[in-house]
Amino acid sequence: MPHTPKPLDLPRQLGPYKLLRRLGHGGMAEVFLATVYGASGFEKRVAIKTLLPELQGDGRFEKLLIEEARLGARLGHGNLIQVHDLGVSDRVYYVRMDWVDGADLATLLARQPLPVELTLLLAEQVSAALEYVHSLTDDVARPLGLVHCDVSPSNVLASRAGEVKLADLGIARATMLAQTRLTSIRRGKYPYMSPEQVEGKELSASSDQFGFGVMLAELLTGARPFDGDTPEATMERIRTCQPQIQTRALAPDLLQIIERCLALEPSERYTTAAELRAAIARARTTRAARSAADLAAWVRDAQRATPRGSAVPPPATRPLTQTE
């Protein structure tokens, strides 16, 4: 069953930050809404990420959190969550990040379906974030070879202002940062893993396209294409690339995008995320135009709506954190 951390007594202080409430958690860490205060009544709300209480003090996981902060400090894109600080207080490491006044897609979709036009608006911005991540270089213009590894609805945040942010680069793989990455720890979410990720093979930028394709199919049809009754069944369907896509719910151009993202061989997917983004942009031109204001209105409506309940089987969606 999914692990649910024991709630902390809140609010509480962590370094200069006052933790107000928990925003969410995964297999390794949890994120809090926090406030930092300054001179002359200055006050700002931020997001603070820490390891789960039972993992605090474990050097393996502390290194992962530190690596995430170091990696996040390199990134600067409007569709990515920005990392601003890494600190330690009472031997507890924490990462300060942007706070998004909204919610993740998994939470919002449990309340209200996302129209096709808004799905494509959002998908274009997520693909733009991936394009930036994949093309990132170091200080001497050498490609970092960065792969997100966990493109999924719970890692896409939509704000009440219509912003779209891709979050959680904590499990990203970067060839230039390999000396600090712990290869013995594998994490992610089963239904969004690529075949090469399931098999523990080398990952590339096209691996993120597979998770993107699963997410896009889910947003457009309400179902994930590889879900089985168990995590093992789901991973076997991914390994052999046997998607179950509700084709009647999809226009031909959207089905073509999804099927190419979900190709078994990485070489058969889009050459780059930029090419993927261009395909989505073309699909948008044949449909009614939608803007950030329209997405903002949908987010606000979804937050007011009564949860519909999730059709997602819990065993297949729990974050995977395991030492192999």
N, C-alpha and C positions, 0 to 999 in steps of 0.2 A: 504494500500500500504506500501512497505518497507520504513522505515525511513532513509532518507539520511541526515547526518549532514551537516550543512552549512560549507563550506570550511573556514579554518582559513587563515589569512595572514601569509605566510611562505616565508623565514625561520624566526623563532623566538626562543628566549631563554627560556628554562625551567630548572631552577636550573643550573647545570653545562653542560647541554646538549643543543645543537643547533638543533632544529627540522627542517629537510630539506624538507620532503614531507610525505604525508599520505600514508601508505601502505594498509590500509583497516579499516573497522569498522564493528561493530555488533550492537546488540540491546542496549548495555550498554556502550561500550568503543570503542576507536579508537586507532590505532597503527601507530606510525610515525618512519620513518628512521631518525636517529639522529647521530650527531657526538659529541664525547667528546674529549677534548684536555688536554694534560699534558705537563710536562717539556720537554725541548730540542726537540721540534717539534713532540712530541708524538700525535698521532691522531688515533681514533678507531671509527668505525661505529657500532652502536647498534640499537636495537628497543626499543622504549619507548611507553608504554601503559598508557593511561589516560582515565578517564571517559568522556563521551560526555559532551560538554559544559553545556547543560541544566540539567545534573545530578550532576555536580560538586557542592559540598557543601551539597548534600543530604546525611545525615549520613548513611542511609540504604545501599546505593550503595558504599559509601566510605568503609564501613565495608566489603563488598564483595570483593572489590579490595585489601584491606589489607589482607583479608583471602587468596586470590589467591597468593599474594606475600609470605605469611608465608608458605603456602603449597608448592609453587614452590621451596622455599629454601631447602626443605627436599629432593627434587628429584635430581637424578644424573644418567642419562642414555643417551646413544648416540642417541637414537631415540626420545628424548623429548626436547622441547625448554627449555633452562635453564634460571632460574630467578636469577639475580645477585644483585639487589638492590631495595629497596623501599624508596622513598623520598617524600618530600612535598616542594613546592615552591609557594609562594604567595597563600597559602591555596589550591593549586591544588596537589592532590596525583598522583604519577606516579610510574610505575614499569619498571625497566630496564631489558631487556631480550636479548637473542641471536638475532642477525639479520641473516636471512637466505638469501643468494644471490640466489634467485630463485623466486618461486611463489607458491601459494596454488594450489591444484589439481583442484578445481573448475575453477579457472582462466585458467590453462593450458589446461584442457579438452575442454574448449570453443574454443580452437585454433587447437587442434590436438588430435585424439583418442590415447589411450594408448594400445599398443600391449599386448596380453595375458601374454607373458613371463615376461614383465616388470610389469604388474599388479600384478602377483604373487610375484615377487621380492619385490615390494613395500608393498604388503599385509603382507608378512612374517615379515617385519620390523615393521609395525604398530602393529601387534599382539605381537611382542616382547616387544614393549613399553607398551601395555596393560598388558602383563604378569608381567612386573616390577611394574606398578602402582598398580595392584591388590594385589601383594604380599608385598607391603611396610608395614613396622612395625615401631613402635615408639622406643624410646631409651631403653625400657626394653622388646623389642621383642613382644609387643602386636600388632596384626594386626590392621591397620588403617581402613580397610574395605573401601578402596578408590574406587570410581566409577567415570569414566570420565564424563559420561552423554551427551556428544555431539560429538561422533565419526562421522565425515562427511568430504567430500572432502575439504571444506573450512578450515578445521582444520588440514589438512595434508599438510605439506610443502615439496617441493622437490627442491633441490638446483642445481645450475649449476655444482657442483662438484659431484652430484649423492647421496647426503645425503637425508635421509627421516626423518622428524621430526613431531611428533604429538604435536599439540599446544592447547592452551586454556583450562587449567584446572580450569578456573575461576568459573565454575558451578559444579565442582566435589563435590561429597558427601563423607564425611569421618565420620565414626561413632565416632572416637576419637576426632574429631574436632567439634562435634555437638553443643557445647556451643557457637560457633561463627557463625554458619551457619544460615542464615535467611530463614526459611522454608516458609515464606509467599511470597517469590519471586521465580517464576518458569521460567526457561529459557531453550532454546534449539531450534532445528529446527524440524518442524513438520514431515517431511518425514523420519527422521532417529530415531524418538522416538520408544522405545519399548512399547508393550501393557501396561505393568505395569507403565511406565512413563506417557503415555497418561492418564491413569486412576488415577494418583496421588498415586499409591501404593508404598510400600517400594521397593527400588532398590537394586540390587546386582551386582556383577561383570558380571554376565551373561547378564545383561541389555546392557552392552557395546557391547556384541557379536551381539545383534540385529541390532544396528546402523552400526556395521562393516559389517554385512551381507547385509544390504541395500546398503551400499557404494560399496561393492564388486560386487553385481549384477549390479549396475549402471556402474562401470568401465568396466565390461565384456560385457554388452549388450547395453549400451547407454541409459538405461531407469531405473527409480526407480520402485520397485515392488508394491508400495502402493499408487502411486500418484492418486489423484482425482481432480475434477474441483475446489474444494475449500479446505481450511485447514480442515474444518469440515469433508468433505468427505474422505480426506486422513486419518485423525485420526480415523474415523469409520472403514475404511479398516484395519488399524493397530490394532485397539481394537479387531476386530473379526478375525484378522490374515487371510486376503484374498489377498495374493500376486498375482500379475500378472507378471510372469517371462517368458521371451522369451526363452523357453527351447531349441529351435532349435539353438540358438546361443551359447549354453553351452555344453561342454563335460560332460559326466555323473559324473565324479569325482568332477568337480567344482560345478555342480548343487547340488550334495549331501552336499558339504560344506555349500553352501548358504542356502539350505533348513533346515539344522540343526541349523544354526545361527538364522534363522527366525522362529523357533518353537514357538508356542504360550506360552507354559509353560516353564519358565526358567530352570526347571529341565531336560527338553528334549534337551537343547542346550549342547554344549561342557562343560565338567566338569570344565575346566579351560582354560584360554587363552593360556597356554602352550600346551594343547591338540589341540587347534585350530591351533596354529603355526605349530605343528608337521604335521597336516593334509595338510596344505599349503606346507610345505617343501616336503612332499611325492609327491604332485602334481607337484612340480617344477622338481623333478627328472625324470619325464617322458616327459619333454619338453626341448627344447634347452636352454642351460645355458645362463643366462644374468647377467651382473655385474653392479656395481655402475657406471662404465664408460659408459655403454650402457644407463643407466638411465640419466646420465648427458647429453649425446648427445641428447636424446629425449627432455629434458627440454630446452636446447638451441634452438633446432629446433622449439619447440612449441612457445617459446618467439618471434621467428622471423616470425612465421606464422600469417596470417591474421585471426582475430577472425571469427569463423564459425557461431556465434550466438548461443544462448543457447536454447535448447529444454525444459528447465526446467521452469515450470509455476511459475512466481514470487510469487503469493499468497501462494504457498505451501512451498517456501523455505525461506521466510523471518525469521530472528531470532525471537524467541518468548521471550519477556520480559514483564512479567505481574505480578501484585500483585493480589493474589487471595483473 
